[in-house]
Amino acid sequence: MNILITGGSGFIGTPLTRELRGNGHSVTVTTRSQTGAKDKLTWNPPDLIPQDVISAFDAIINLAGEPIAPKRWSKDRKARILSSRVNITRALVESIRTANPKPKTLVSASAIGYYGAHGDEFVTEDTPPADDFLANVCKQWEAEAYKALDLGVRVVTVRIGGVLEADGGALPQMALPFKFFLGGPIGSGRQWFSWIHRDDITGIIRFALENKSISGPVNLTAPNPVTNKEFSKALGRVLHRPSCFAVPGFVVKVSLGELGAVLLAGQRVLPEKALKAGYGFKYSDVSEALRAIYRK
């Protein structure tokens, strides 16, 4: 397939591009800067991608958006988080509308923040959305992507959980206190952490691209979510550090505000659709995933 990726030079986009090319696909990555490289496309949304350009792609993967963590959510930052996702996705779909022929598939990122807090309850793709900030961002983000259905395009929205890898995402910040022998759970430690190794993120996205029967929302989380306390113990064992220094919940709320409240709530999300479709997880055990990351 000839594939276009927005956000293709980021934490997920870079290894995804490498995996897709390694499996015989041709990949072009969008960039806002001028470039003469054949594998890069200069694009500055909300401008549309030219009709003759977008018609050359069989599939589009949309990963672009303002990072959600680790900074506090100020009013301006919340506006950027929302607008960056909605405006880019809208521009992509409007570009597809002009194309003839049109790309056959749009895989667009979303997040498990769609579901909000559910305590110990298992959450699947059939769970309805919440009504907090993250959930509303995800709903509007996905709504823009699903407009491509009216154009005859297969749409997959991948709801991404806590991605584990050493060179980005939340793990480096989570591991830092452990390196100073100060690691431990946050708050009660009973809240659920729906994690996934980055290799399985790229694996499921490629699996969804190559399997036409998959459509709609797909949870990108490992089959075995763990509590924050269980994750802290696993991380401590891998780093050979204690995990007994709990961070009080009020400290998290004071330092991170609304984002801190989300971290203290947690979610127990299952990848039901990926499992039913036959995807085989590379890492389904959190200790195994962490060992693979830190032995590199």
C-alpha positions in Angstrom: 0.0 0.0 0.0 0.9 3.6 -0.5 0.4 5.2 2.9 0.3 8.8 4.2 1.0 9.4 7.9 0.4 12.6 9.8 2.5 12.8 13.0 4.8 10.3 11.3 8.0 11.7 13.0 6.7 11.3 16.5 6.9 8.8 19.4 4.5 6.4 17.6 4.8 7.6 14.0 8.6 6.9 13.7 8.5 3.2 14.6 5.2 2.7 12.8 6.8 4.2 9.6 9.7 1.8 10.1 7.5 -1.2 10.6 5.3 -0.5 7.6 8.3 0.0 5.3 9.8 -3.2 6.6 6.7 -5.0 5.6 6.7 -3.7 2.0 4.5 -0.6 2.2 5.5 2.8 0.8 5.2 5.5 3.4 5.1 9.3 3.1 5.2 11.5 6.2 3.7 15.0 6.4 5.8 17.9 7.6 5.1 21.6 8.0 8.6 22.6 6.7 9.5 22.8 3.0 11.2 19.6 1.9 12.3 18.1 -1.4 12.5 14.5 0.1 10.4 12.0 -1.8 9.1 10.4 1.4 7.9 13.7 2.9 4.9 15.9 2.1 4.8 19.5 3.0 1.4 20.2 4.5 0.1 23.1 6.7 -3.4 22.4 7.9 -6.1 23.7 7.7 -5.0 23.9 4.1 -6.2 21.0 2.1 -3.8 18.4 0.5 -4.0 18.9 -3.3 -6.4 16.5 -5.1 -3.8 14.9 -7.3 -1.5 14.3 -4.3 -4.0 12.7 -1.9 -5.4 10.5 -4.7 -2.1 8.7 -4.9 -2.5 7.2 -1.4 -4.3 3.9 -0.6 -4.5 4.7 3.2 -4.0 7.5 5.6 -2.9 7.2 9.2 -3.7 10.3 11.3 -1.5 10.5 14.5 -1.1 14.3 14.8 -2.1 16.3 17.8 -0.9 18.5 20.7 0.6 16.3 23.5 -1.8 15.8 26.4 0.8 15.2 29.2 2.8 16.0 31.3 1.9 19.7 31.6 -1.1 21.2 33.4 -4.1 21.9 31.3 -4.5 25.6 31.2 -7.4 27.1 29.3 -5.2 27.8 26.3 -3.6 24.4 26.3 -6.9 22.7 26.4 -8.0 24.7 23.4 -4.8 23.6 21.6 -5.3 20.0 22.5 -8.8 20.1 21.0 -8.2 22.2 18.0 -5.0 20.4 16.9 -6.9 17.1 16.7 -10.2 18.3 15.3 -8.7 20.7 12.7 -6.2 18.3 11.3 -8.7 15.5 11.0 -11.2 17.8 9.4 -8.7 19.0 6.8 -7.8 15.4 6.0 -11.4 14.3 5.4 -12.0 17.4 3.3 -8.9 16.6 1.3 -10.3 13.0 0.8 -13.6 14.5 -0.4 -11.8 16.2 -3.3 -9.9 13.1 -4.3 -10.7 10.8 -7.3 -9.9 8.0 -6.6 -10.1 8.3 -2.9 -7.9 6.5 -0.3 -9.7 3.3 0.8 -8.8 3.5 4.5 -8.4 6.1 7.2 -6.9 5.1 10.6 -7.3 8.0 13.0 -5.9 8.2 16.5 -8.1 8.7 19.6 -7.6 7.8 23.2 -9.1 5.7 26.0 -9.9 9.0 27.7 -13.1 8.6 25.6 -14.5 6.3 28.3 -13.8 8.4 31.4 -13.4 6.7 34.9 -15.1 3.3 35.5 -13.5 2.1 38.7 -13.0 -1.7 38.6 -15.5 -2.2 35.7 -14.1 -3.7 32.5 -14.3 -1.3 29.5 -14.6 -2.4 25.9 -15.2 -0.6 22.6 -18.9 -0.9 23.3 -18.7 1.2 26.5 -20.4 4.6 26.0 -18.4 7.9 26.2 -18.0 10.0 29.3 -18.7 13.7 29.5 -15.4 15.2 30.8 -12.7 17.2 28.9 -10.8 14.2 27.5 -13.9 12.4 26.5 -15.3 15.4 24.7 -12.0 15.8 22.8 -12.1 12.2 21.7 -15.8 12.4 20.7 -15.2 15.5 18.5 -11.9 14.0 17.2 -13.6 10.8 16.2 -16.6 12.5 14.8 -14.5 14.3 12.2 -12.8 11.0 11.2 -16.2 9.2 10.8 -17.3 11.8 8.3 -15.1 9.9 5.8 -17.6 7.0 6.0 -20.0 9.0 3.8 -17.2 9.2 1.2 -17.0 5.4 1.0 -13.8 5.2 3.1 -13.2 2.5 5.8 -12.6 4.3 9.1 -10.8 2.9 12.1 -10.3 5.0 15.3 -7.6 3.6 17.5 -8.2 4.5 21.1 -4.7 4.5 22.6 -3.9 3.7 26.2 -0.7 4.3 28.2 2.1 3.5 25.8 5.3 2.0 27.2 8.8 2.7 25.7 11.9 4.2 27.1 12.3 7.1 24.6 9.0 8.8 25.1 5.5 8.7 26.4 4.8 8.6 30.2 7.3 5.9 31.1 10.5 8.0 31.4 8.6 10.3 33.9 7.2 7.4 35.8 10.6 5.7 36.0 12.5 8.8 37.1 11.7 8.6 40.9 12.7 4.9 40.9 16.1 5.8 39.7 16.5 7.9 42.8 15.1 5.2 45.1 11.9 7.2 45.6 9.5 5.2 43.3 6.1 4.0 44.3 2.4 4.2 43.4 0.4 7.4 43.1 -2.6 8.0 45.3 -4.2 4.9 46.6 -2.5 2.8 43.9 -5.8 0.9 43.3 -6.6 2.8 40.1 -6.3 0.8 36.9 -3.5 1.4 34.4 -4.4 0.3 30.8 -0.9 0.0 29.3 0.5 -1.2 26.0 4.0 -1.8 24.7 4.7 0.5 21.7 5.5 -2.6 19.5 1.9 -3.7 19.9 0.7 -0.2 19.0 2.5 -0.4 15.7 1.5 -4.0 15.3 -2.2 -3.4 15.8 -2.3 -0.4 13.5 -0.6 -2.4 10.7 -3.0 -5.3 11.4 -6.0 -3.0 11.1 -4.6 -1.5 7.9 -4.2 -4.9 6.3 -7.5 -6.4 7.5 -10.4 -4.9 5.7 -12.9 -6.5 8.1 -11.8 -4.2 10.9 -13.6 -0.9 11.2 -14.8 1.5 13.9 -13.2 2.0 17.3 -10.3 -0.3 18.4 -8.8 -0.2 21.9 -5.0 -0.1 21.8 -4.3 -1.5 25.2 -2.8 -4.8 26.4 -5.2 -7.6 27.4 -4.1 -7.5 31.1 -4.4 -4.0 32.6 -2.8 -3.7 36.1 -3.4 -1.4 39.1 -1.0 1.4 39.6 0.4 -0.4 42.6 1.0 -3.5 40.5 2.7 -1.5 37.8 4.9 0.3 40.4 6.0 -3.1 41.8 6.8 -4.4 38.3 8.7 -1.3 37.4 10.7 -1.4 40.6 11.7 -5.0 40.1 12.9 -4.4 36.6 14.9 -1.3 37.7 16.1 -3.1 40.8 14.7 -0.4 43.0 12.1 -0.2 45.9 8.5 0.8 45.1 7.3 1.7 48.6 7.3 5.5 48.4 3.7 6.4 47.5 2.9 9.8 46.1 -0.1 11.3 47.9 -3.1 12.0 45.7 -3.3 15.6 46.8 0.3 16.2 45.6 -0.6 14.9 42.1 -3.7 17.1 42.0 -1.9 20.2 43.1 1.0 19.7 40.6 -1.0 18.6 37.6 -4.5 19.9 38.2 -7.2 18.3 36.0 -4.7 16.0 34.4 -3.8 14.8 37.9 -7.4 13.9 38.6 -7.4 11.8 35.5 -4.3 9.9 36.5 -5.8 9.2 39.9 -9.0 7.8 38.4 -7.6 5.2 36.0 -9.4 2.8 33.6 -9.6 -0.9 33.1 -9.7 -1.1 29.3 -9.7 -4.4 27.3 -8.7 -4.7 23.6 -11.8 -6.8 22.8 -12.0 -6.0 19.1 -8.3 -6.7 18.4 -8.4 -10.0 20.2 -11.6 -11.1 18.4 -10.0 -10.2 15.0 -7.1 -12.5 15.8 -4.3 -10.1 16.7 -1.6 -11.8 18.7 -0.1 -9.5 21.3 3.7 -9.5 21.5 3.5 -8.3 25.2 0.5 -9.2 27.3 2.3 -9.2 30.7 3.5 -5.9 32.0 6.7 -7.3 33.7 7.7 -8.9 30.4 7.1 -5.7 28.5 9.2 -3.6 31.0 12.0 -6.2 30.9 12.0 -6.0 27.1 12.2 -2.2 27.3 15.1 -1.9 29.8 17.3 -4.7 28.5 17.7 -2.9 25.1 
